[in-house]
Amino acid sequence: MTPDVSVIATSSLGDRSYLASDGRVAAVVDPQRDVDRILYLAGTKGVRITHVVETHLHNDYVSGGLQLARLTGARYLVAAADDVRFDREPVADGDTVAVSDALRLRAVATPGHTFHHLSYVLDEAAAGGWQPVGVFTGGSLLFGTTGRTDLLGRRHAHDLAHRQHASARRLADLLPDGTQVWPTHGFGSFCSASQADAPDSTIGRERRVNPVLRLAADDFVTETLAGLDAYPAYYAHMGAANAAGPAPVDLTPVARADAAELSHRLAAGQWVVDLRHRKAYAASHLAGTVALGLDGPMSTWLGWLIDWGAPLTLLAETPEQVADAQRELARIGIDRPAARATGAPDRWAARPEQLRRLPVADFPALAAARAGNPPAGLPAPDVVLDVRMTNEWTAGHLDDAVHVPLPELPNRLADVPAGTVWVHCGSGYRATAAASLLANAGREVVVIDDRFERAQTRPTGTDNRTEET
């Protein structure tokens, strides 16, 4: 029978885990930390998890592999060359692991994303012998791209990029065109050198479209390294946590905070994060809070911005939203928020004057304001602040804008010139987060909640003036 391969997507981090089964037993590849999702899926399919597989020690999330193996009694396959502090079944290039009479996994060394990265070919039993069905590529060969090569330090990036090129070529030479490609990264994860260009793929498709299989090694290395942007600061803690062996996740509710306690936490300079949609935040919020709505990649940006280990309080409309945030944060090792509060902003404020709003505009309003005709009720801009990443800025930006990427803003507030700030990103999510940080620092700010495509820009290095539309 053809094996059943199910995707367990974690869209907030841009990753995928997999459950591959023959209808009786299953192997799980690169599980996220909240393994209850995987246990539920296995239960609905009526299969028993017998193998848990890691392609590499992940940098963008805390793995659930060790806990899943302990809960199910599964064999836990981790690269023999990785230095870990827990019992596992060491695997090396060329090893073959029987999942059942119908399925097996073949380990293929594919260094590049990390030094000891392994891909796993999934073979099915056929009349003429074993036939490859697909390959779990982790952070090696992705859809139209590859995993980035600088996560172990810039000093290794060039060497690992060459290895990444050789690894992708090895997979392409080893496997037929019809072989499915099942990567872990590439769907929004900063572990990817660039973003996936398709929802699924095969070895044959990658031969046609992927730069790693179209470019010579030196050209691929040059292009890849030139395109790498910054990656989240919390990545520094993920590899160490995964090598040590993550503790079981605790998703039980945290303590409630009333208005007086919220005031105390804000006065102490602690992080209090409002998880509501940015439009609700702009309409009314508790002064001093930071806007990171659950409708966007909240955990990625919070993990990037917050001082690691700092106390964290979560605000949301419902307890279910807080629970969702806890789950997302646990995936990156922020295990236990200090407190939570639910409801509406007027319940969180000890005094009415603690409530604040943020003015909101779009790019046509910015164009009018810069032309001297600001819409009614909006202050004229003294500063236009762009908080997108460097690669986004380089691709095109507004004339006379100031560029401070969102992750740098908490430490670069003094670099934002004086006056009223109109802040934008690519859609409004990061701009609202940035506006909350600026307002907390006493700045007058307007959020541009709009798609950046609606602003006509000039590429970096040209002399043409920008005309916004």
Disulfide bonds with the S-S distance in Angstrom:
none
